[in-house]
Amino acid sequence: MTSEADPLTLVLVGPMAAGKTSVGRRVARRLRVPFIDTDKRIVAQHGPIAEIFAEQGEPRFRELERAAVATALADGGVVSLGGGAVTDSGTRELLRQHPVVFLTVSAEAVADRIRGGNRPLLKGEDPLERWTRILEERRGWYEEVAAVTFDTSRRPMQRIADEIVAWRREQG
């Protein structure tokens, strides 16, 4: 029931390592729509995110991110947002017109996923403690924008993707 003027769109939000990319790719494949990772688009257009933060500051990064989110939403498809995108009120406003899925994950499950990873926000201290603090700071914003929540802690990503596809189809 979608047309070119009204592309099927679904947005995935959640903390680092919640599975937004792996679940998102599966959902997009099942729905036969593009998968868009806004962080990857920002990197392609503006360079590494860590450099943008260091050289231009977080406010400038959030502006670039908001623009990338707006473009992705207009393009349509399954759109995966960076973990901190919801901290920007303008970005949250953009999400109000779209079905948003909050992917959550327990600290226990995420510990394995972030070990040995290259995540700039988790450098320099206990990564799990930092991840937990970041999630708690952002949880209210995730819940504010989300229509539904799926926990990715201990279930196969394909099963979660199938449930999200079924939920999205029910939305019309």
Secondary structure as GFF3:
##gff-version 3
##sequence-region A 1 172
A	DSSP	beta_strand	9	13	.	.	.	ID=ss1
A	DSSP	alpha_helix	20	31	.	.	.	ID=ss2
A	DSSP	beta_strand	35	37	.	.	.	ID=ss3
A	DSSP	alpha_helix	38	46	.	.	.	ID=ss4
A	DSSP	alpha_helix	49	56	.	.	.	ID=ss5
A	DSSP	alpha_helix	58	75	.	.	.	ID=ss6
A	DSSP	beta_strand	77	80	.	.	.	ID=ss7
A	DSSP	three_ten_helix	85	87	.	.	.	ID=ss8
A	DSSP	alpha_helix	89	95	.	.	.	ID=ss9
A	DSSP	beta_strand	100	104	.	.	.	ID=ss10
A	DSSP	alpha_helix	107	114	.	.	.	ID=ss11
A	DSSP	three_ten_helix	120	122	.	.	.	ID=ss12
A	DSSP	alpha_helix	127	145	.	.	.	ID=ss13
A	DSSP	beta_strand	148	151	.	.	.	ID=ss14
A	DSSP	alpha_helix	157	171	.	.	.	ID=ss15
###
